[in-house]
Amino acid sequence: MEKPHQCPISELYQSLDSHETGLSDEEAERRLKIVGTNELHVRQQTPGYIKFLLQFKNFFAILLMVGGSLAFFADYLDPGQGNFYIGCALYGVVLLNAIFTFIQAYQSEKIMQSFQKMLPTMVNIEREGEVKQIAASQVVPGDIMLLYEGDKVSADGRLIRVNQLQVDMSSLTGESTPETLQLEADSENPYQSRNMVFSGTLVQSGNAKVLVCETGMATQIGKIVELTKQTSNVETPIGKELNYFIKIISSIAIVLGISFFAVSVAIGKGEISSLIFAIGIIVANVPEGLLPTVTLALTMASKRMARKNALIKNLESVETLGSTTVICTDKTGTLTQNKISVNSLITNQREYDVGLSLTADDVELHIARRVMTLCNNAHLDSELKYSGDSTEVALLAYAEKLTSIKDIVQTKRLAEKSFTSEDKYMVTVNESPEGDHFHAYLKGAPEVVMAMCDQIHLNGQKVAFTEAYRKQVVAQYMSLAERGERGLALAYRNLDNDGIPDAHYIFVAVVGMIDPPRVEVPEAILKCRQAGIRVFMLTGDFGPTAKAIGKQIGLFSDKGKVLNGDELSALDEAGLSSLLDENELIFARITPAQKLQIVQALQKKDQIVTVTGDGVNDAPALKNADMGVAMGLMGTDVAKEASNMVLMDDNFATIVTAIEEGRTIFDNIKKFIAYILTSNIPQILPFIAYVLLDIPLPLTVVLILAIDLGTDIIPALGLGSEKPETDVMNKPPRARHERLLTRNLLFMSYGIVGMIQAAAGFFSYFYILLDGGWQWGKALAVSDPLYRQAITAFFASIIICQIADVLICRTRRQSILTVGIFANKLVLLGVVSELILLALIAYVPLMNTFFGTAPLELWQLSLSIPFAITIIIADEIRRVFVRRENRFVLKWLTW
């Protein structure tokens, strides 16, 4: 047999054991078992052990491993001092951290894979002459595949019917200009012949019928994947912030460790004890539980967003939403319900409502019905439901409502000019009812259709389309637009051949279509305004229609501006930049290039732009936006691929919910960073005091690890799942360059709360020592019960103050009384786990032996409670001043 693109189509059917009506379901199922699913295995599967080993490359892990090695070295030089166990503990921490992070990363990967399955790529196929919609993974060689504008081609195949088909081949060729395809082969190479389509390419316009030749990894793109199974990862903003955080904290740890090692040696402490001291400083500075906590927090956030119908394609892009300053949204299906229906019909100088009944004398109505039915690509699917573009479905349903269209739909179509957003009209050429000539049927934007007409059908006659008639039609469709109806004009003409004319049509009617606003959108728009987010409508619809809808949803007032595409084209860069300072803008009748122009102009003004879209024409703007949001229900594959987030319900209100979640996750990460960092100071100062004040070491390395891993992680996770503060959407968007680790956060954690915790620890430590008869300068053995009680008290003080700290970290501005002290169950679980760990370490003999601790009396435990209360009261006072926007407090004490 010749190559698939060159052999006669009958031979190709025969070689694939297929036929013009397609395969049967049984045969397709049999082939699926033989050839496998139509899927690409895109990524090189990194072995699990390699992924696990990669967990040891982060800077925190390296620091702790260096510390562990130093402890082993110290034990080698001076055995029996417990340094071996410290080294084991440090390496144990690194191992546990790696296991935990590996498991979370694995689970996150599985979660994202399961999310992607919520959005299966669907494809229209013809089996046994019946059109069905199936998952692309179920397509097999021999299937008949139907392609429409916006579809992603799911398999390699030969064109058997084509209508103005343009395909974006950039995924294969790198060329962004769409190629116009045809039925005839024009190259020896099948991959260069324009009568073939290939998996992974995108239909930009037109439609076609394709005989599938190859699927899955046997396709052209599958072969490329086999050769290049590798991907490169782009670092996300939150990833950059975490790396910055790690560098800063690690630098502090290294500098302090080296500096105080040198000081310790200089004052005669000895190299071994100084080395252990340096290890303690490093361990005290490193928040060992941070990375798994961040991964868990992002995973929980993505799950919450998925439950709210917002699918984030990359976990870390959750945070990008929080800084959105402008939302550029389309209208149909996002602000409106996408339940388009015909509401009125203007023909023969009369306006009819939807309840009209058709009689034989209504010549214009009969012609309009014929145009609505034949200049239309919607169709009945296998479930006897109309399928296709929502506007065309509405026209077909209305035509059927007037009277059965069975006598019309079988009319043979000879040619078609597809609708595009640039020219705004569609034409089909069909046989006439008599079969002796042809009719061209036209539908499109009223102003476009009117310009193509020189006659109008009135009272059963064709008359000249005079200026007076034109003005009357304009007034009629303007009245439709002003009440929120979208006008669509209909026309026709007789032909002697099957060519597509672009003039001399006969104007017939204007159809008024309505798509009611979503009931939840006005509240969402109000939330955006309160949050300092501007919302612009970018639509291809008529200006007055868009304005009417904008007023209904609270997007637009008399102060707003409506700009048409032609007016936008007339603006220079400075004029557009000035215009984009407005708070209320509607861009109507705009092209895809203009939508992209608006997005880029906003970005030049340093705005963070979120763009919504569902069509092929939206893809450039979606891809270039800071956050592209595609529609999951009505969106094309092109739009979904270009976006960062997919709305499973196509609802604008879901975007606002997602922005709220994006702001919340950024705030929550700051909260648990503040919480984790606070305990660093009471962990560091004991080692500094040990060197400079020549006192027994108030806190050991193993107790530091117990704090960082045993008591920090669960409360921090609780902070990561904290609900939004009541004013999270009442603040302006955060600055593009706002950091997770700020000067104020460090000052609050290290300079205030951390110091109070350290004071509590030293107070409890010295009180117990002095009460037990210890005198300054007196040495204490590690095994001395008094010393063990004192370090247990220091440890307990940190735990008790950390309980207060986790409570104040739950909110940054609002009083904790307003959010409910017991509202966050995970925080409460964290508090309980802290108290349980304290009880185990203080009162279980086996734990006493391992950690070098001793039981405390109740009064000894209560020594630090006044400090914990001070932390809570002081921060409540701070928040009062923050809410009152006190300048001093906002400058220094707002983190």
PyMOL commands that set and color helices and strands:
alter all, ss='L'
color gray80, all
select helices_A, chain A and resi 9-15+25-35+48-56+59-77+83-117+136-138+170-173+216-218+220-227+237-266+271-285+290-307+315-323+363-374+390-402+406-409+446-451+467-482+521-530+543-552+565-570+573-579+592-604+616-624+637-642+652-678+680-692+701-711+713-720+743-771+785-808+816-819+825-843+845-851+858-883+887-892
alter helices_A, ss='H'
color red, helices_A
select strands_A, chain A and resi 122-127+130-135+144-147+156-168+179-180+196-197+202-214+310-312+326-329+341-347+350-353+379-380+386-387+413-417+425-431+438-444+453-458+461-464+486-495+505-514+534-538+561-564+585-588+609-613+627-631+645-647
alter strands_A, ss='S'
color yellow, strands_A
deselect
rebuild
show_as cartoon
